[in-house]
Amino acid sequence: MGADQFANLPTWHRWQELLDVTHLAVTARGPEGLTELPAEMQALLTAHGRDALPEPIPRGADSTDGANSAGGAGGIQNPGYACGSIVLFRMPAVPISSTALRRQLQAGDRPRELLSDGVIDLIDRLGLYR
């Protein structure tokens, strides 16, 4: 996710449970990066930020680093991998917002310069963004 959405995470439904079932990969899209985070999100990044994702934990094995590997909040079951880390990464800027991309998909456009054939096939097969 982009740093903008990471900063807005508290507006998401049940956002506090995300790290119980997954890792987050966050990229800075602009020059501001992650310098303008709300205090709550800065604290979350400080507590869970990592340089890299941990290795997968085989199903049924105990986690040695304290990461959740069996179940998450609300009875969601994690498929045997550690969770709870936030990894920061850099990537080239993409010249379109996710909102504009969703609008293109809803209009029936298939922007192959932005999405792989596999992603487009999945969107079509599942009837997403109609």
C-alpha positions, 0 to 999 in steps of 0.5 A: 500500500502507499504511504497515504493509505497507511496514514489513513489506515485508522479509517478502515474497518477493523484495521487494528486486526490487519497485523493479526493476519498479514504483513503490510508492505508500505511504499512512499510515493512522493518526496514526503515519504513517511515523514508526515504520519499521524502519531498513532501510525508512527507508533505502529510503524515503530513497533512493527517495522522490519527491514524484511519479512520473516521466513514462512513458518510451517503450519502447526509450528510455533513462532519463535519471534512472537508473530501470530501463526495460528489464528487471528482476530475474529476467528480468521485463520492465518495459513501458516505464515508469520504475520504482524510485520510492516516492511517499507520499500521504494518503487518507481512512481506509478502515474495513476491513482488507484481510484483512477485505475478502478474507474478505468476497470469499471468502464471496461478498459483493460490497462495492460501497461499497468496490470499484468495479464494474470491480474486482468484475467482474474478481474474478468473471471471474478467479475470485479470492478463492474 
